[in-house]
Amino acid sequence: MTFRLPLMLLLAGCATPMAPSASTPVAASVAAEVGAAAPVQATIQPPTASGDQIFDAWASDFEARAMAAGVDPAVFRREMAGLTPDPRVAGADSRQPEFSKPIGDYLRGVVTADRVAIGQRYHASMPAWAAIEQRYGVPRDILLGVWALESGFGSIQGDYDTLRSLSTLAAQGRRRGWAEGEIVAIFKIIQSGEQPRARLRGSWAGAMGQTQFIPSTFLATAVDQDGDGRRDIWGSSADSLASAANLLAKAGWARGQSWAREVSVPAGFDYSVTEGPRLTPAEWAARGVRPADGRPWAEADATAPAQLVAPAGSNGPLFLLFPNHFALRQYNNSLSYALGVGLLADRFAGAPPLARAWPQETPLSLVDRMTAQRALNALGFDAGQPDGVVGMGTRKALRTWQKARGFTADGYLSGDMVQRLKTEAAASMPAT
C-alpha cells in the first residue's frame, strides 16, 4: 500500500481471491457477528499461544500498547484467542519480484476492451452517481477507474482475515508500527459494533472491501451513502464509491479539473525537466509542449500547475499531470496506478486511445536494476540504497548521468542503459 490518507497500500497488496485456510480463526468472528454489540463475558481467557515463538512474543508485548490505545481488554483477548500467523502473508510480504513489469505492459493489461465495456455500462446504470458527484466533486469515471483496479468492480475483494494478516505483518517486524496502528483500528471497528470481525476481510496486506481501504482509512473516511446506518464497503457499491470519493476529496481533488493530458514535444526536447517543475500549460507551451490531440486546454486546466512525465521514456506517451493526478496518488502512491485509473476513466467517458502507443519494452531483472543503482552510486550520481526499486531517486540520478553523457535525459532505465552504466562503472574501478 505507499499509504492512503493514511495512504493506501501499494498494488502488491491489492485483493487476491483466496480461500481462507483451515487454521483461520473465524469461530470467534462468527460469534461476534451474531451479537457484535453484546457485552463480552468476563470468563473469556487470555489469548492461546500459537506455538510460534516470535508471533506469541509480539502478541504478549503488544497487549499493553493496545490497551493504552483504547482497546477493550476483553475484546482484545476474545479476538486474539487462537490467532496464528498466516504463512501466506509472511511469504507475500517478503517476496521481491525477480522481473519488473514495464509500465507499458502493465497499462496495456489495465486498459482493456472488456474492462472499458464494463465501466461504460456502470457509468449510466448506478442511481447513486448524481448524489456522489454533487457532494464530493469527483467524476464517476474516476471512481469507476478506482473501483476497477482495486477490486474488479467489487468482484475480487480478497478473503484474508484482516486481523490475522496485520498481526502477521506486525510480528515480522518490518512494518510493525504501521501494522499495530491498523490492528488498533480493527479493534475500534469491532468495539463500535459497526462491523464484526467476520466482515473485516480483504487482501493479504490488510486492505478491505470493494475500495480496498485499510482499517484506519475506513474509520476516518468511509461513509454510509445508502442510508442503512452502516458503512459497508464490502456489500454496498454506493457506500464503497462514495467512500472513495470522500478519500479523494480529502486528498485535494479539484472540481472540474483534469487529472492529466497526453502531450507532444518538439525534436531535441530537453527531457531532463520531466518529473521536475510544475508549470501552467502556457508555460509548458513556451517550451514546445502541446496537447497531443490538438484540442485547446479546458478553462479549468489553463492556470493549473502541471508536471511533465515520460513514464516509458522518450519513445512512449508523454503527459502533463495536473493536481488531481496527485490526489489519486494519495489513494495509491504509484505512477502506474494513477495512470491506470485516469486512462480507464478517460475511456469510460468515451475518449479515444492514446495518440502515441506504449513501446514494447524488455523487463529488467532485479539484478539489472540493482546493478544500475550501484553503478550510478559508484559514478557519483546518488541513486540511494540499491534495492532494485526504480523510484524517483533512481530516475533523478539516471537523468543527471544521461545528460552528463549526452544521452536523452528521460530517466528511463532500459537494458541498454544498464549495460552502459555497468561498463562505465567497471572502467572507473582502479586496477588491482
MARVODREN-478005 format. One record per residue (C-alpha): residue in three letters; y negated, z, x. Coordinates in steps of 0.25 Angstrom, whole numbers, plus 5000, padded with zeros to 4 digits. Example, Ala and Ser with C-alpha at 12.3 -4.5 7.8 and 13.67 -1.06 7.14 Angstrom:
Ala501850315049;Ser500450295055;
//
This chain:
Met500050005000;Thr498549995011;Phe498250084999;Arg497450074986;Leu496350164980;Pro497050234986;Leu497450094992;Met498750034986;Leu499950014995;Leu500249895003;Leu501049774998;Ala502249835005;Gly502249944994;Cys502249854982;Ala503249874971;Thr504649824974;Pro505749824963;Met506749934968;Ala507750014960;Pro507650164962;Ser508650214972;Ala509750314967;Ser509050424974;Thr507650404967;Pro507350544961;Val507050494947;Ala507650604939;Ala506450694940;Ser505550584937;Val506350554924;Ala506250694920;Ala504750694923;Glu504550564915;Val505150634903;Gly504250754904;Ala503150724914;Ala502150814908;Ala503150934906;Pro502951054915;Val503951064927;Gln504951174926;Ala504851284937;Thr506251274940;Ile506051134948;Gln506651154962;Pro505951104975;Pro506250964980;Thr507650944984;Ala507850904999;Ser508150755000;Gly508950765013;Asp507850685021;Gln507250785030;Ile505950705032;Phe505750685018;Asp506050825014;Ala505150885025;Trp504050795020;Ala504250835005;Ser504350985008;Asp503050975017;Phe502350885006;Glu502550984995;Ala501351074999;Arg500450955001;Ala500850904987;Met500551044981;Ala499151044988;Ala498850904982;Gly499050954968;Val500550924965;Asp501251024956;Pro502351094964;Ala503351074952;Val503050924951;Phe503250914966;Arg504550974966;Arg505050904954;Glu504750764959;Met505150794973;Ala506450854969;Gly507550764975;Leu506650664981;Thr507150584993;Pro506550485002;Asp506750334998;Pro507250255009;Arg506750125003;Val505350175004;Ala505550225018;Gly506050085023;Ala504950015016;Asp503850095022;Ser504350075036;Arg504649925035;Gln503749835042;Pro503949685038;Glu504449605050;Phe503749485046;Ser502349485040;Lys502249385028;Pro501049295030;Ile499949315019;Gly500149165014;Asp501549195011;Tyr501249325004;Leu500149264995;Arg501049134992;Gly502049234987;Val501049314979;Val500249194972;Thr501449134966;Ala501449044953;Asp502349144946;Arg501449254949;Val500249174945;Ala500849134932;Ile501249284928;Gly499849324932;Gln499149224923;Arg500049264911;Tyr499549414913;His498149364915;Ala497949334900;Ser499049424894;Met498649564896;Pro497749634886;Ala497249734896;Trp496549634905;Ala495149634898;Ala495049794898;Ile495549804912;Glu494549694917;Gln493449754910;Arg493649894915;Tyr493949864929;Gly493349734932;Val494649684939;Pro495049544935;Arg496449534928;Asp496949434938;Ile496749524950;Leu497449634943;Leu498549534940;Gly498649504955;Val498749654958;Trp499849664947;Ala500649544952;Leu500649594967;Glu500849744964;Ser502049734954;Gly502349594950;Phe501449614937;Gly502149744935;Ser503549704937;Ile503849754951;Gln503349894952;Gly504349964961;Asp505350074957;Tyr505150174968;Asp504950314965;Thr503550334970;Leu503650484973;Arg504950454981;Ser504250334988;Leu503050404992;Ser503850524997;Thr504650445006;Leu503350385012;Ala502750525014;Ala503950575020;Gln504050465030;Gly502650505035;Arg501950365038;Arg501050375025;Arg501350525022;Gly499850565018;Trp499750445009;Ala501150455002;Glu500950605000;Gly499650574993;Glu500350474984;Ile501450574981;Val500450674976;Ala499850574967;Ile501250544961;Phe501450694958;Lys500050694951;Ile500450584943;Ile501750654939;Gln501050784937;Ser500050714927;Gly501150674918;Glu500550534918;Gln501750474925;Pro503150534928;Arg503850514942;Ala504850414936;Arg503650324933;Leu503050324947;Arg503850214953;Gly503350094962;Ser503450034976;Trp504050104988;Ala502650134993;Gly502250214981;Ala501450104973;Met501750114958;Gly501750034945;Gln501249894942;Thr500049904950;Gln500749984962;Phe499850104962;Ile500150214972;Pro500050354965;Ser498650394969;Thr498150264965;Phe498850284951;Leu498150414950;Ala496750364954;Thr496750224948;Ala497850194937;Val497250184923;Asp497850194909;Gln497450054903;Asp498350044891;Gly497950174886;Asp499250244885;Gly498750374892;Arg499550344905;Arg499250264917;Asp500550174918;Ile500550074930;Trp502050054928;Gly502150014914;Ser500749974909;Ser500149844915;Ala498849874909;Asp498750014916;Ser499249944929;Leu498249834929;Ala497049924925;Ser497450024936;Ala497449904946;Ala496049864940;Asn495550004942;Leu496050014956;Leu495349884960;Ala494049924952;Lys494050054960;Ala494249974973;Gly492949904970;Trp493349774962;Ala492049694959;Arg492049644945;Gly491849484945;Gln492049464960;Ser493149384966;Trp494249444975;Ala494149334985;Arg493949184986;Glu494649074995;Val493649015004;Ser493648905015;Val492948905029;Pro492448785038;Ala493148735050;Gly492948825062;Phe492648945054;Asp492649085061;Tyr493849155055;Ser493549285063;Val492649325051;Thr493849335042;Glu494149485037;Gly492749515042;Pro491349515035;Arg491149515020;Leu490049415017;Thr489649355004;Pro490149215000;Ala488749155004;Glu488849225018;Trp490249165020;Ala489749025015;Ala488749035027;Arg489949035036;Gly490648925029;Val491548995019;Arg491748925006;Pro492548954993;Ala493848864995;Asp493748814981;Gly492348774982;Arg491848854970;Pro490648934971;Trp490649084973;Ala490749174960;Glu489449244958;Ala490149384959;Asp490649344973;Ala489349274979;Thr488849404984;Ala490149484987;Pro490549515001;Ala491849435005;Gln492749435017;Leu493349315023;Val494849315025;Ala495949215031;Pro497249285027;Ala498149175033;Gly497149135044;Ser496249015045;Asn497348925039;Gly497448995026;Pro496549025014;Leu495249105016;Phe494649205007;Leu493349275005;Leu493749415000;Phe492849484990;Pro492749634988;Asn493749624977;His494849584987;Phe494549714994;Ala494749784981;Leu496149724980;Arg496349774994;Gln496149914989;Tyr497349894980;Asn498249844992;Asn497549835005;Ser498149695009;Leu497449565010;Ser498749495006;Tyr498849574993;Ala497349564989;Leu497449414991;Gly498749404983;Val498049484971;Gly496849394972;Leu497549264973;Leu498449294962;Ala497249334953;Asp496549204956;Arg497749124952;Phe497949214939;Ala496549174936;Gly496849024937;Ala496348994951;Pro497048884959;Pro497848914972;Leu497048934985;Ala496348814991;Arg497048845005;Ala498548875005;Trp499148985013;Pro499648935026;Gln501148945030;Glu501249065039;Thr502349125048;Pro502649265046;Leu502349355058;Ser503349455063;Leu503049605065;Val503249585080;Asp502249465079;Arg501149545072;Met501349665081;Thr501349575094;Ala500049505089;Gln499349645087;Arg499849695101;Ala499349565107;Leu497949585101;Asn497849725105;Ala498249685120;Leu497249575120;Gly496149675116;Phe496049645101;Asp496349765093;Ala497349745082;Gly497749885080;Gln499149945080;Pro500149835082;Asp500849865069;Gly501149715064;Val500149735053;Val499149615054;Gly497949685047;Met496449685049;Gly496449745063;Thr497449635068;Arg496749525061;Lys495449565067;Ala495949575081;Leu496649445079;Arg495349375074;Thr494649425086;Trp495749375096;Gln495749245089;Lys494249225090;Ala494249265105;Arg495349165108;Gly494749045100;Phe495749045088;Thr495349045074;Ala495049195071;Asp495649215058;Gly496449335061;Tyr497749275057;Leu499049315065;Ser499949185066;Gly501149175074;Asp500249085084;Met499249195085;Val500349295088;Gln500949215099;Arg499549185105;Leu499249335105;Lys500549365111;Thr500349265122;Glu498949315126;Ala499349465126;Ala500549435135;Ala499649355144;Ser498649465145;Met499649565150;Pro499549605164;Ala500649545173;Thr501749645177;
//
